[in-house]
Amino acid sequence: MESKRKELTRQYKDRKITGGIYLIKNSLGGKSVLGSTTDIQGSRNRFDFSRKTGMCADKRIEDEWKRLGADAFSFDVLEEIAKGAAQTDREFERDLADYKKLWLEKLSGDGEIIA
């Protein structure tokens, strides 16, 4: 039992951590939200859950979400970024914030982007 627990702990520590930059996009041309996360799959899962339940995925677009409905929004992964083996959580978060700034510059002119 103890060796199984140690093996599971090792697997957890050795797992590949993938963060990224995403856009919750309003397909009808209103506000869109640009975000960064240390867990891109978890963010996608939360968005999917929000759509299924009708709950707003992000408070900054709540008015449009209620007015237009959840189907007017999509979750688009703009870039996936793997955490480096020697990278600390703080360094990873800083790198993601830098990538988010670059994406905000790229997307300027594509409607109202909330970052």
NORVENKA-V810730 format. One record per run of one state. SS is the DSSP state (~ for helix, > for strand, _ for the rest). FROM is the first residue (numbers start at 1). TO is the last residue. If there is no record, write none. Layout:
# NORVENKA-V810730
SS_FROM_TO + SS_FROM_TO
This chain:
# NORVENKA-V810730
__1_1 + ~_2_14 + __15_17 + >_18_26 + __27_31 + >_32_37 + __38_39 + ~_40_53 + __54_58 + ~_59_68 + __69_69 + ~_70_72 + >_73_82 + __83_88 + ~_89_107 + __108_112 + >_113_114 + __115_115
